[in-house]
């Protein structure tokens, strides 16, 4: 707790520092120009979402990239957009109304308008003061002291630039005060663009969400809102313009390409038609299939005829070999299934059966047998002739079919080449046709995009005029200034303690010196407590044999301001109350002026009257004389620092009390006292700490200082 005592006692000073910082912050806030911020939110177009038909612009929209948010932010801050904002708002100059302490920016509330003719570069970045004294007269003051007179709505020449100051147009012009002191400044387009770029804060709400936040800060709240909304509007209109121009260029390009592709497609169609006409081609696939089917049928017929020929040949050979014994034959009449052949074979069989019966009765030479043989021979010859004729007929058909097949197969000669050429021409035709259809589709989409003059970007929340400034932040500045004042006050106390720490406790003395501490004296509230304290301390010092009867004790201090005479006077009073005759030796010559002697047991001797100061050894003689007459001798010594006789009494006194004060003695003083005591061989030095643990507050110190100023005369206290 003792480490925090200096800060507790200096709490009024710390609070005063905080109050001063608060006051300075309030003054700053009263003079600072407030800044207002307006914000708008803009949703960017997304080809994967949005209104129906948005994909019509998928291939034509220049904003079709899915990772476009950062690029679109750069477009919004680009010179192209900002120059349009400057032109739309007429921001070629800045106008301020000049007050006694600060100036206020005017924008849409400006009562005047400024028009410049010709090159305005000589006036760029030059603040021109303008005083409108009445409704017509104007005084222009340049920074160099040049003064120019003029009138409202009349041209004036300033620094080679012709300009005119007129009344604000519109119905609301009369509600603004025009007679005032103004400052205007013309700006180049480059500086205006740079100013807008530095003031604009455009960020994305989220990297995956196509929503952009547009913010702008200005001393004029209406200006901040108008600039933000104008930037958003011009960005959207520029988007529409770029989309329209892109669609228009694309439409014209597609139109030319469609005309070229149409000519190529027509040429391809003519080539196919000429080739078909030349080669009598209707449909190669169908014609080929028809010819193949025809040849197949002819070959089937040819195979059947060939099988019939082979059967007839076998039958003819078989009959030829066994015609004499026809009844033993079992011929295959597969090729002869007609009724005539069947009847003839039956007749032959009947004749053979009849012959066989006749041979039973008659011999072969019999006319009747021979007649039957002749009949059988006739039938057989007729049958063979019929077989031969049939074979010739089938052979003729077979030969005709073979000729037809050969002729039909001639159609396939050169067919692969025809198919190849037709495939090439058809492929070329299909390529031109698909390109033609694609270009026509894109032409329709481009025309739709060209006709649809609207944007898929949406302003989610337009900027509004802010009524609360964003800077300076009064609450934060005041809180920070208050904390800073507290910290500065604490730092000042800490610095004072580190640079020159006061000795307020016994530990502070003991840690800095080997000289023991006799006693600590606190600040007394009453006279009775003071008297009782010194009575007890005298007894304590006598018990500890620090003060002994028949000895001389010196009370000293480093600068003479540590109240060593106060402790000497009270100790002498306590000794007199105990019955001791006490002599007070006034070395300084000021003790008698501070205290008057009323007790007969206390005597005061001015050293200058009894000591000539010729040799220090004579002090020993005086000491013996004083001790022979008095029980105790107390010396009010000179200040140890630059004192003349202080070193003498340090040496010849039996005990030395060096008084320190918690408010006046620093750690450096203790080091000086240690050096003096060691240098002059001080006899039995002891510290007395006056006002121990006493840390008055700021109010008490101020009251004490005022009381000291009021009471200039010294008050003489009675012992």
C-alpha positions as CSV (number, residue, x, y, z in Angstrom):
1,X,0.0,0.0,0.0
2,X,2.9,2.4,0.7
3,X,3.9,2.2,-2.9
4,X,0.5,3.6,-4.0
5,X,0.4,6.3,-1.3
6,X,2.0,8.9,-3.6
7,X,-0.6,8.3,-6.3
8,X,-3.5,8.3,-3.7
9,X,-2.3,11.6,-2.2
10,X,-1.8,13.0,-5.7
11,X,-5.2,11.9,-6.8
12,X,-6.6,15.5,-7.1
13,X,-3.6,16.3,-9.4
14,X,-4.3,13.3,-11.5
15,X,-8.0,14.2,-11.7
16,X,-7.1,17.7,-12.6
17,X,-4.9,16.4,-15.4
18,X,-7.8,14.3,-16.7
19,X,-10.2,17.2,-16.4
20,X,-7.7,19.4,-18.3
21,X,-7.4,16.8,-21.1
22,X,-11.2,16.5,-21.2
23,X,-11.5,20.2,-21.6
24,X,-8.8,20.3,-24.3
25,X,-10.6,17.5,-26.2
26,X,-13.9,19.4,-25.9
27,X,-12.3,22.5,-27.3
28,X,-10.8,20.5,-30.1
29,X,-14.2,19.0,-30.9
30,X,-15.8,22.4,-30.9
31,X,-13.3,23.6,-33.5
32,X,-12.9,20.4,-35.5
33,X,-14.8,20.0,-38.8
34,X,-17.2,17.1,-38.5
35,X,-17.1,14.5,-41.3
36,X,-20.2,12.7,-42.5
37,X,-20.3,9.3,-44.2
38,X,-23.0,8.0,-46.5
39,X,-23.1,4.4,-47.7
40,X,-25.0,2.6,-50.5
41,X,-25.1,-1.1,-51.3
42,X,-25.0,-2.4,-54.8
43,X,-25.8,-6.0,-56.0
44,X,-23.8,-7.0,-59.0
45,X,-25.3,-9.0,-61.8
46,X,-24.9,-12.8,-61.7
47,X,-25.4,-15.0,-64.8
48,X,-26.3,-17.9,-62.6
49,X,-29.0,-16.1,-60.8
50,X,-31.4,-13.3,-61.3
51,X,-34.4,-12.6,-63.5
52,X,-35.5,-15.1,-66.1
53,X,-33.7,-14.8,-69.4
54,X,-30.6,-13.5,-67.8
55,X,-28.6,-16.2,-69.6
56,X,-29.4,-14.6,-73.0
57,X,-26.4,-12.4,-72.2
58,X,-24.2,-15.3,-71.2
59,X,-22.0,-15.1,-74.3
60,X,-22.3,-11.4,-74.9
61,X,-22.3,-9.8,-71.5
62,X,-18.9,-8.4,-70.6
63,X,-19.7,-8.9,-66.9
64,X,-20.1,-12.7,-67.3
65,X,-17.1,-13.6,-65.1
66,X,-17.9,-15.3,-61.8
67,X,-14.8,-13.8,-60.1
68,X,-15.6,-10.2,-61.1
69,X,-16.2,-8.5,-57.7
70,X,-12.6,-7.1,-57.4
71,X,-12.6,-6.0,-61.0
72,X,-16.0,-4.3,-60.7
73,X,-14.7,-2.4,-57.6
74,X,-11.8,-1.1,-59.7
75,X,-14.3,-0.1,-62.4
76,X,-16.3,1.9,-59.9
77,X,-13.2,3.8,-58.8
78,X,-11.9,4.2,-62.3
79,X,-11.3,7.6,-63.9
80,X,-14.0,7.0,-66.5
81,X,-16.8,6.7,-63.9
82,X,-15.4,9.4,-61.6
83,X,-15.1,11.9,-64.5
84,X,-18.8,11.3,-65.3
85,X,-19.6,12.0,-61.7
86,X,-17.6,15.2,-61.8
87,X,-19.3,16.4,-64.9
88,X,-22.8,15.5,-63.7
89,X,-22.4,17.2,-60.3
90,X,-20.4,20.2,-61.5
91,X,-17.6,19.7,-59.1
92,X,-15.0,21.9,-60.8
93,X,-14.6,24.0,-57.7
94,X,-15.0,23.8,-53.9
95,X,-16.9,26.5,-52.0
96,X,-16.7,27.1,-48.2
97,X,-18.4,29.6,-46.0
98,X,-15.8,31.2,-43.8
99,X,-16.6,31.6,-40.1
100,X,-14.7,33.1,-37.1
101,X,-13.3,29.7,-36.0
102,X,-13.8,27.3,-38.9
103,X,-15.2,27.1,-42.4
104,X,-18.1,25.1,-43.6
105,X,-18.2,23.4,-47.0
106,X,-21.2,24.2,-49.3
107,X,-22.5,21.9,-51.9
108,X,-26.1,21.7,-52.8
109,X,-26.9,24.4,-50.2
110,X,-24.6,26.9,-52.0
111,X,-26.4,30.3,-52.6
112,X,-24.1,31.1,-55.6
113,X,-22.8,29.5,-58.7
114,X,-19.4,29.9,-60.3
115,X,-18.8,29.7,-64.0
116,X,-15.4,29.7,-65.6
117,X,-14.7,30.6,-69.3
118,X,-11.6,29.3,-71.0
119,X,-8.5,27.9,-69.4
120,X,-8.8,27.9,-65.6
121,X,-5.4,26.4,-64.8
122,X,-3.8,29.7,-63.5
123,X,-6.3,29.5,-60.6
124,X,-5.9,25.8,-59.8
125,X,-5.3,25.1,-56.1
126,X,-5.4,28.8,-55.2
127,X,-7.8,29.6,-52.4
128,X,-9.6,32.8,-53.3
129,X,-11.6,34.7,-50.6
130,X,-14.9,36.1,-51.8
131,X,-16.9,38.7,-49.8
132,X,-20.4,39.4,-51.0
133,X,-21.3,42.6,-49.0
134,X,-24.7,43.1,-50.5
135,X,-26.9,41.6,-53.2
136,X,-24.6,42.9,-56.1
137,X,-21.1,43.8,-54.9
138,X,-18.3,41.2,-54.6
139,X,-14.8,41.5,-53.4
140,X,-12.2,38.9,-54.4
141,X,-9.0,38.6,-52.4
142,X,-6.0,36.6,-53.7
143,X,-3.4,35.0,-51.3
144,X,-0.8,37.5,-52.5
145,X,-3.0,40.4,-51.3
146,X,-4.5,41.3,-54.7
147,X,-8.0,42.7,-54.3
148,X,-10.5,42.7,-57.2
149,X,-14.0,44.2,-57.2
150,X,-16.9,42.8,-59.1
151,X,-20.7,42.3,-59.3
152,X,-23.0,39.3,-59.2
153,X,-23.9,37.8,-62.6
154,X,-21.0,39.8,-64.3
155,X,-17.7,38.5,-65.5
156,X,-14.5,39.3,-63.7
157,X,-10.8,38.6,-64.5
158,X,-8.8,36.9,-61.7
159,X,-5.2,36.0,-62.4
160,X,-5.9,35.8,-66.1
161,X,-9.0,33.6,-65.7
162,X,-12.4,34.9,-66.6
163,X,-15.1,33.8,-64.3
164,X,-18.6,34.8,-63.2
165,X,-20.3,34.5,-59.8
166,X,-24.1,34.4,-60.1
167,X,-27.1,33.6,-58.0
168,X,-28.1,30.0,-57.4
169,X,-30.7,28.9,-60.0
170,X,-33.9,27.3,-59.0
171,X,-36.9,27.9,-56.8
172,X,-34.9,27.4,-53.5
173,X,-32.3,30.1,-54.2
174,X,-34.0,32.6,-52.0
175,X,-33.8,30.5,-48.8
176,X,-30.0,30.6,-48.6
177,X,-28.1,33.6,-47.3
178,X,-26.0,35.1,-50.0
179,X,-24.3,38.0,-48.2
180,X,-21.3,36.3,-46.5
181,X,-17.6,35.6,-46.5
182,X,-16.6,32.7,-48.8
183,X,-13.5,30.8,-50.0
184,X,-13.6,29.0,-53.3
185,X,-10.9,27.0,-55.0
186,X,-10.8,25.8,-58.6
187,X,-9.5,22.3,-59.1
188,X,-8.2,20.3,-62.1
189,X,-9.8,17.1,-63.3
190,X,-6.8,15.1,-62.1
191,X,-7.0,16.5,-58.6
192,X,-10.8,16.0,-58.5
193,X,-10.4,12.4,-59.6
194,X,-7.7,11.8,-57.1
195,X,-9.8,13.4,-54.3
196,X,-12.8,11.2,-55.1
197,X,-10.6,8.1,-55.3
198,X,-9.0,8.8,-51.9
199,X,-12.4,9.6,-50.3
200,X,-14.3,6.6,-51.8
201,X,-14.3,3.4,-49.9
202,X,-15.6,0.5,-52.0
203,X,-15.5,-2.9,-50.5
204,X,-17.3,-6.2,-51.0
205,X,-19.6,-7.5,-48.2
206,X,-18.2,-11.0,-48.7
207,X,-15.8,-12.5,-51.2
208,X,-18.5,-15.0,-52.2
209,X,-21.4,-12.6,-52.2
210,X,-21.7,-10.2,-55.2
211,X,-22.8,-7.2,-53.0
212,X,-20.6,-4.1,-52.9
213,X,-20.6,-1.4,-50.3
214,X,-19.9,2.2,-51.6
215,X,-19.0,4.8,-48.9
216,X,-17.8,8.4,-49.0
217,X,-16.8,10.9,-46.3
218,X,-17.3,14.6,-46.6
219,X,-17.7,17.6,-44.3
220,X,-21.1,18.2,-46.1
221,X,-23.5,15.3,-45.4
222,X,-25.5,16.0,-48.6
223,X,-22.4,15.9,-50.7
224,X,-21.4,12.5,-49.3
225,X,-24.9,11.0,-50.1
226,X,-25.1,12.6,-53.6
227,X,-21.6,11.4,-54.6
228,X,-22.3,7.9,-53.5
229,X,-25.6,7.7,-55.3
230,X,-24.1,9.3,-58.4
231,X,-21.2,6.9,-58.5
232,X,-23.7,3.9,-58.3
233,X,-26.0,5.4,-61.0
234,X,-23.1,6.2,-63.4
235,X,-21.7,2.7,-62.9
236,X,-25.0,1.1,-63.8
237,X,-25.5,3.5,-66.8
238,X,-22.0,2.8,-68.0
239,X,-22.8,-0.9,-67.6
240,X,-25.9,-0.5,-69.8
241,X,-23.9,1.6,-72.3
242,X,-21.1,-1.0,-72.6
243,X,-23.7,-3.8,-72.9
244,X,-25.6,-1.9,-75.6
245,X,-22.4,-1.0,-77.5
246,X,-21.1,-4.6,-77.2
247,X,-24.5,-6.0,-78.4
248,X,-24.6,-3.5,-81.3
249,X,-21.1,-4.3,-82.4
250,X,-21.8,-8.0,-82.0
251,X,-25.0,-7.7,-84.0
252,X,-23.4,-6.0,-86.9
253,X,-20.5,-8.5,-86.9
254,X,-23.0,-11.4,-86.9
255,X,-25.0,-9.8,-89.7
256,X,-21.9,-9.7,-91.9
257,X,-20.9,-13.2,-91.0
258,X,-24.5,-14.4,-91.7
259,X,-24.4,-12.9,-95.2
260,X,-21.1,-14.5,-95.9
261,X,-22.2,-17.9,-94.5
262,X,-25.4,-17.7,-96.5
263,X,-23.5,-17.3,-99.7
264,X,-21.2,-20.2,-98.8
265,X,-24.2,-22.3,-97.9
266,X,-26.0,-21.5,-101.2
267,X,-22.8,-22.4,-103.2
268,X,-22.6,-25.7,-101.4
269,X,-26.2,-26.5,-102.2
270,X,-25.6,-25.7,-105.9
271,X,-22.6,-28.0,-106.0
272,X,-24.6,-30.9,-104.5
273,X,-27.4,-30.3,-107.0
274,X,-25.1,-30.2,-110.0
275,X,-23.4,-33.4,-108.9
276,X,-26.7,-35.2,-108.4
277,X,-27.9,-34.1,-111.8
278,X,-24.7,-35.1,-113.5
279,X,-24.6,-38.5,-112.0
280,X,-28.4,-39.1,-111.8
281,X,-28.3,-39.4,-108.1
282,X,-31.4,-39.1,-106.0
283,X,-30.4,-41.0,-102.9
284,X,-27.3,-43.2,-103.0
285,X,-28.2,-45.2,-100.0
286,X,-31.7,-46.0,-101.1
287,X,-30.6,-46.7,-104.7
288,X,-27.8,-48.9,-103.5
289,X,-30.1,-50.9,-101.3
290,X,-32.6,-51.3,-104.2
291,X,-29.9,-52.5,-106.6
292,X,-28.5,-54.9,-104.0
293,X,-32.0,-56.3,-103.3
294,X,-32.5,-56.7,-107.1
295,X,-29.2,-58.5,-107.6
296,X,-30.0,-60.7,-104.6
297,X,-33.3,-61.7,-106.1
298,X,-31.7,-62.4,-109.5
299,X,-29.1,-64.6,-107.9
300,X,-31.8,-66.5,-106.1
301,X,-33.5,-67.2,-109.4
302,X,-30.2,-68.1,-111.0
303,X,-29.6,-70.6,-108.2
304,X,-33.0,-72.2,-108.6
305,X,-32.5,-72.5,-112.4
306,X,-29.1,-74.0,-111.9
307,X,-30.6,-76.6,-109.5
308,X,-33.2,-77.4,-112.1
309,X,-30.6,-77.8,-114.8
310,X,-28.6,-80.2,-112.7
311,X,-31.7,-82.2,-111.9
312,X,-32.8,-82.4,-115.6
313,X,-29.2,-83.5,-116.6
314,X,-29.2,-86.2,-114.0
315,X,-32.7,-87.3,-115.2
316,X,-31.8,-87.3,-118.8
317,X,-28.6,-89.4,-118.2
318,X,-30.6,-91.8,-116.0
319,X,-33.3,-92.3,-118.6
320,X,-30.8,-92.6,-121.5
321,X,-29.0,-95.4,-119.7
322,X,-32.1,-97.4,-118.7
323,X,-34.6,-96.6,-121.5
324,X,-34.7,-100.2,-122.6
325,X,-35.9,-101.4,-119.3
326,X,-38.1,-98.5,-118.2
327,X,-40.0,-100.5,-115.7
328,X,-36.9,-101.0,-113.6
329,X,-36.1,-97.3,-113.5
330,X,-37.1,-95.1,-110.6
331,X,-36.4,-91.8,-112.1
332,X,-36.7,-88.5,-110.2
333,X,-39.2,-86.4,-112.0
334,X,-38.8,-83.4,-109.7
335,X,-38.3,-81.2,-112.7
336,X,-41.4,-82.6,-114.5
337,X,-44.4,-82.3,-112.3
338,X,-46.8,-81.3,-115.1
339,X,-49.9,-83.4,-115.9
340,X,-48.7,-84.4,-119.4
341,X,-45.4,-85.8,-118.2
342,X,-47.2,-87.6,-115.4
343,X,-49.7,-89.1,-117.8
344,X,-46.9,-90.2,-120.2
345,X,-45.0,-91.9,-117.4
346,X,-48.2,-93.6,-116.3
347,X,-48.8,-94.7,-119.9
348,X,-45.3,-96.1,-120.2
349,X,-45.8,-97.9,-117.0
350,X,-49.0,-99.4,-118.2
351,X,-47.5,-100.4,-121.5
352,X,-44.6,-102.0,-119.7
353,X,-47.0,-103.9,-117.5
354,X,-49.0,-105.0,-120.5
355,X,-45.8,-106.2,-122.3
356,X,-44.9,-108.1,-119.2
357,X,-48.2,-109.9,-119.3
358,X,-47.9,-110.6,-123.0
359,X,-44.5,-112.0,-122.5
360,X,-46.0,-114.6,-120.3
361,X,-48.0,-115.8,-123.2
362,X,-46.1,-114.6,-126.2
363,X,-42.5,-114.3,-127.2
364,X,-40.8,-111.0,-127.8
365,X,-40.9,-111.5,-131.6
366,X,-44.6,-111.5,-131.4
367,X,-46.2,-108.6,-133.2
368,X,-48.2,-107.7,-130.2
369,X,-45.2,-107.5,-128.0
370,X,-43.3,-105.6,-130.6
371,X,-46.2,-103.2,-131.0
372,X,-46.1,-102.5,-127.3
373,X,-42.3,-101.9,-127.5
374,X,-42.8,-99.5,-130.3
375,X,-45.3,-97.6,-128.3
376,X,-43.0,-97.6,-125.3
377,X,-40.2,-96.3,-127.5
378,X,-42.4,-93.6,-128.9
379,X,-43.3,-92.4,-125.4
380,X,-39.8,-92.7,-124.2
381,X,-38.4,-90.7,-127.1
382,X,-41.1,-88.1,-126.6
383,X,-40.2,-87.9,-122.9
384,X,-36.5,-87.5,-123.6
385,X,-37.2,-84.9,-126.2
386,X,-39.3,-83.1,-123.7
387,X,-36.6,-83.2,-121.1
388,X,-34.0,-81.8,-123.6
389,X,-36.3,-79.0,-124.6
390,X,-37.0,-78.2,-121.0
391,X,-33.3,-78.2,-120.3
392,X,-32.6,-75.8,-123.2
393,X,-35.3,-73.6,-122.0
394,X,-33.9,-73.5,-118.4
395,X,-30.4,-73.0,-119.8
396,X,-31.6,-70.0,-121.8
397,X,-33.2,-68.5,-118.7
398,X,-30.1,-69.1,-116.7
399,X,-28.0,-67.4,-119.3
400,X,-30.3,-64.4,-119.3
401,X,-30.2,-64.1,-115.5
402,X,-26.4,-64.2,-115.6
403,X,-26.4,-61.4,-118.1
404,X,-28.9,-59.4,-116.0
405,X,-26.8,-59.9,-112.8
406,X,-23.7,-58.8,-114.6
407,X,-25.5,-55.7,-115.9
408,X,-26.9,-54.9,-112.4
409,X,-23.5,-55.2,-110.8
410,X,-22.1,-52.6,-113.1
411,X,-24.0,-50.0,-111.1
412,X,-21.6,-50.4,-108.2
413,X,-18.6,-49.5,-110.3
414,X,-17.3,-46.1,-108.9
415,X,-19.8,-46.1,-106.0
416,X,-17.1,-45.5,-103.2
417,X,-15.9,-42.5,-105.0
418,X,-19.4,-41.1,-105.4
419,X,-20.1,-41.8,-101.7
420,X,-16.8,-40.1,-100.8
421,X,-17.6,-37.0,-102.8
422,X,-21.2,-36.8,-101.6
423,X,-20.0,-37.2,-98.0
424,X,-17.5,-34.4,-98.5
425,X,-20.1,-32.1,-100.1
426,X,-22.7,-33.0,-97.4
427,X,-20.2,-32.4,-94.6
428,X,-19.4,-29.0,-96.1
429,X,-23.0,-28.3,-96.4
430,X,-23.8,-29.3,-92.8
431,X,-20.9,-27.3,-91.5
432,X,-22.1,-24.1,-93.3
433,X,-25.7,-24.9,-92.2
434,X,-24.8,-25.3,-88.5
435,X,-22.7,-22.1,-88.6
436,X,-25.5,-20.3,-90.3
437,X,-28.0,-21.5,-87.7
438,X,-25.6,-20.6,-84.8
439,X,-24.9,-17.2,-86.1
440,X,-28.6,-16.5,-86.6
441,X,-29.3,-17.6,-83.0
442,X,-26.6,-15.3,-81.7
443,X,-27.9,-12.6,-83.9
444,X,-31.3,-12.9,-82.3
445,X,-29.7,-12.9,-78.8
446,X,-27.6,-9.8,-79.7
447,X,-30.7,-8.0,-81.0
448,X,-32.5,-8.9,-77.7
449,X,-29.5,-7.6,-75.7
450,X,-29.4,-4.5,-77.8
451,X,-33.1,-3.8,-77.4
452,X,-33.1,-4.6,-73.6
453,X,-31.7,-1.3,-72.2
454,X,-31.8,-2.3,-68.5
455,X,-29.3,-3.6,-66.0
456,X,-29.2,-6.7,-63.8
457,X,-27.2,-4.6,-61.2
458,X,-29.5,-3.5,-58.4
459,X,-29.1,-0.7,-55.8
460,X,-30.1,-2.5,-52.6
461,X,-30.0,0.6,-50.4
462,X,-29.3,4.1,-51.7
463,X,-27.2,6.5,-49.7
464,X,-29.0,8.9,-47.4
465,X,-28.0,12.1,-45.8
466,X,-26.3,11.3,-42.5
467,X,-27.3,13.4,-39.5
468,X,-24.5,12.0,-37.3
469,X,-20.9,12.7,-38.1
470,X,-18.5,9.7,-38.1
471,X,-15.5,11.8,-37.3
472,X,-14.3,13.2,-35.1
473,X,-15.9,10.6,-32.8
474,X,-16.8,12.7,-29.7
475,X,-17.2,9.8,-27.4
476,X,-14.0,8.0,-28.3
477,X,-11.9,11.2,-28.3
478,X,-13.3,12.3,-25.0
479,X,-12.8,8.9,-23.4
480,X,-9.3,8.6,-24.8
481,X,-8.4,12.2,-23.8
482,X,-9.7,11.4,-20.3
483,X,-7.6,8.2,-20.1
484,X,-4.6,10.0,-21.5
485,X,-5.0,12.8,-18.9
486,X,-5.1,10.2,-16.2
487,X,-2.1,8.4,-17.6
488,X,-0.1,11.6,-17.9
489,X,-1.0,12.6,-14.4
490,X,0.1,9.2,-13.1
491,X,3.2,9.2,-15.3
492,X,4.1,12.7,-13.9
493,X,3.8,11.4,-10.3
494,X,5.8,8.3,-11.2
495,X,8.5,10.4,-12.9
496,X,8.7,12.7,-9.9
497,X,9.0,9.7,-7.6
498,X,11.7,8.2,-9.8
499,X,13.7,11.4,-10.3
500,X,13.4,12.7,-6.8
501,X,11.6,10.3,-4.5
502,X,10.6,11.6,-1.1
503,X,11.5,9.7,2.1
504,X,8.2,9.1,3.8
505,X,8.9,6.0,5.9
506,X,11.6,4.5,8.1
507,X,12.3,1.9,5.5
508,X,13.1,4.6,3.0
509,X,15.8,6.0,5.4
510,X,17.2,2.6,6.4
511,X,17.6,1.4,2.8
512,X,19.5,4.5,1.8
513,X,21.7,5.1,4.8
514,X,23.5,3.3,7.7
515,X,22.6,6.0,10.1
516,X,20.0,4.7,12.5
517,X,16.6,6.3,12.9
518,X,15.8,7.9,16.3
519,X,12.1,8.3,15.8
520,X,9.4,9.2,13.4
521,X,7.1,12.2,13.9
522,X,3.7,12.3,12.2
523,X,1.6,15.3,11.5
524,X,-0.2,16.2,14.7
525,X,-3.8,17.3,14.8
526,X,-3.8,18.8,18.3
527,X,-1.3,20.5,20.6
528,X,-2.0,17.9,23.3
529,X,-1.1,15.0,21.0
530,X,2.1,16.8,20.1
531,X,3.1,17.3,23.7
532,X,2.3,13.7,24.6
533,X,4.3,12.5,21.6
534,X,7.5,14.3,22.5
535,X,7.2,13.3,26.2
536,X,7.1,9.7,25.2
537,X,9.8,10.0,22.7
538,X,12.1,11.7,25.3
539,X,11.6,8.8,27.6
540,X,12.2,6.3,24.8
541,X,15.5,8.1,23.8
542,X,16.7,8.1,27.4
543,X,15.8,4.4,27.8
544,X,17.8,3.6,24.6
545,X,20.6,5.9,26.0
546,X,20.6,8.0,22.9
547,X,20.0,11.1,25.1
548,X,22.0,11.0,28.3
549,X,22.0,13.6,31.1
550,X,25.0,15.9,31.1
551,X,25.5,15.6,27.3
552,X,25.1,18.0,24.4
553,X,22.7,17.0,21.6
554,X,22.7,18.9,18.2
555,X,19.7,19.2,16.0
556,X,20.6,19.7,12.3
557,X,19.1,19.6,8.9
558,X,20.5,19.7,5.4
559,X,18.8,22.9,4.1
560,X,17.4,24.4,7.3
561,X,13.9,23.9,6.1
562,X,13.3,20.4,7.5
563,X,12.0,21.8,10.9
564,X,14.9,20.7,13.0
565,X,14.3,23.7,15.3
566,X,10.7,22.5,15.8
567,X,11.9,19.1,17.2
568,X,14.6,20.9,19.3
569,X,12.0,23.2,20.8
570,X,9.5,20.4,21.6
571,X,12.3,18.2,23.0
572,X,13.5,21.1,25.2
573,X,9.9,21.5,26.4
574,X,9.6,17.8,27.3
575,X,13.0,18.0,29.2
576,X,11.8,21.0,31.1
577,X,8.6,19.2,32.0
578,X,10.7,16.4,33.3
579,X,12.6,18.8,35.6
580,X,15.8,19.2,33.6
581,X,17.5,22.6,33.3
582,X,18.0,22.9,29.5
583,X,20.1,25.3,27.5
584,X,19.3,25.9,23.9
585,X,22.3,27.1,21.9
586,X,21.1,29.1,18.8
587,X,23.8,28.7,16.2
588,X,21.7,30.1,13.3
589,X,20.5,33.1,15.2
590,X,16.9,32.5,14.2
591,X,15.6,30.3,16.9
592,X,14.9,33.2,19.3
593,X,12.9,34.8,16.5
594,X,10.7,31.7,16.2
595,X,10.3,30.7,19.8
596,X,10.1,32.8,23.1
597,X,11.1,31.3,26.4
598,X,8.5,31.3,29.2
599,X,9.7,28.3,31.2
600,X,12.4,29.3,33.6
601,X,14.1,25.9,33.2
602,X,14.8,26.7,29.5
603,X,17.4,29.2,28.5
604,X,18.4,30.3,25.0
605,X,21.9,31.5,24.2
606,X,22.9,33.1,21.0
607,X,26.2,31.5,19.9
608,X,27.4,34.7,18.3
609,X,27.4,36.4,21.8
610,X,29.4,33.7,23.5
611,X,31.7,32.3,20.8
612,X,34.1,34.4,18.8
613,X,34.9,31.5,16.5
614,X,38.7,31.9,16.7
615,X,39.4,28.2,17.1
616,X,37.2,25.1,17.0
617,X,39.0,23.9,20.2
618,X,37.4,26.6,22.2
619,X,34.0,24.9,21.6
620,X,35.1,22.2,24.0
621,X,35.6,24.8,26.8
622,X,32.2,26.3,26.1
623,X,30.6,22.8,26.2
624,X,32.1,22.2,29.7
625,X,30.8,25.5,30.9
626,X,27.3,24.9,29.6
627,X,27.1,21.4,31.1
628,X,28.3,22.7,34.5
629,X,25.4,25.1,34.5
630,X,22.7,23.0,32.9
631,X,21.5,19.4,32.9
632,X,21.1,19.2,29.2
633,X,22.4,21.3,26.2
634,X,20.5,21.3,22.9
635,X,22.1,22.9,19.9
636,X,20.0,24.4,17.0
637,X,22.7,23.8,14.4
638,X,23.2,25.5,11.1
639,X,22.2,23.9,7.8
640,X,24.6,21.1,6.9
641,X,24.8,22.2,3.3
642,X,27.3,25.1,3.1
643,X,26.9,25.9,6.9
644,X,29.9,27.6,8.7
645,X,29.7,26.0,12.1
646,X,27.6,23.0,11.3
647,X,30.6,20.7,11.0
648,X,32.0,21.8,14.4
649,X,28.9,20.8,16.2
650,X,28.7,17.5,14.3
651,X,32.1,16.7,15.8
652,X,31.8,18.1,19.4
653,X,28.2,17.1,20.2
654,X,27.6,13.9,22.1
655,X,24.8,13.0,19.8
656,X,23.6,14.4,16.5
657,X,19.9,14.4,15.4
658,X,19.6,15.0,11.7
659,X,16.0,16.0,10.9
660,X,14.5,15.0,7.5
661,X,11.1,15.8,6.2
662,X,8.8,13.5,4.1
663,X,7.8,16.4,1.9
664,X,11.2,18.1,1.5
665,X,13.9,15.5,1.7
666,X,14.6,13.4,-1.3
667,X,16.7,10.3,-1.8
668,X,19.5,12.5,-3.1
669,X,19.5,14.5,0.1
670,X,20.0,11.3,2.1
671,X,23.1,10.5,0.0
672,X,24.4,14.1,0.7
673,X,23.8,13.7,4.5
674,X,25.7,10.4,4.4
675,X,28.7,12.1,2.7
676,X,28.7,15.0,5.2
677,X,28.4,12.8,8.2
678,X,31.3,10.6,7.0
679,X,33.4,13.6,6.0
680,X,33.1,15.4,9.4
681,X,33.1,12.4,11.6
682,X,29.7,13.1,13.0
683,X,29.3,11.7,16.6
684,X,26.5,9.3,17.0
685,X,24.3,10.6,14.1
686,X,20.6,9.7,14.2
687,X,17.8,10.5,11.8
688,X,14.5,12.0,12.8
689,X,11.8,11.8,10.1
690,X,9.4,14.7,10.3
691,X,5.8,14.3,8.9
692,X,6.3,10.6,8.4
693,X,3.8,9.0,6.0
694,X,2.2,12.4,5.4
695,X,1.0,13.0,1.9
696,X,-1.4,15.9,1.8
697,X,-3.8,16.2,-1.1
698,X,-3.7,18.9,-3.7
699,X,-6.5,20.9,-2.0
700,X,-4.6,20.9,1.3
701,X,-1.4,22.0,-0.4
702,X,-3.2,24.8,-2.2
703,X,-4.9,25.9,1.0
704,X,-1.6,25.8,2.8
705,X,0.1,27.9,0.1
706,X,-2.7,30.5,0.2
707,X,-2.5,30.6,4.0
708,X,1.3,31.1,3.8
709,X,0.8,34.0,1.4
710,X,-1.8,35.7,3.6
711,X,0.4,35.4,6.8
712,X,3.6,37.0,5.7
713,X,4.7,37.8,9.3
714,X,6.3,35.1,11.2
715,X,4.4,33.7,14.2
716,X,6.5,33.4,17.4
717,X,5.5,30.3,19.4
718,X,5.9,30.0,23.2
719,X,8.0,27.2,24.7
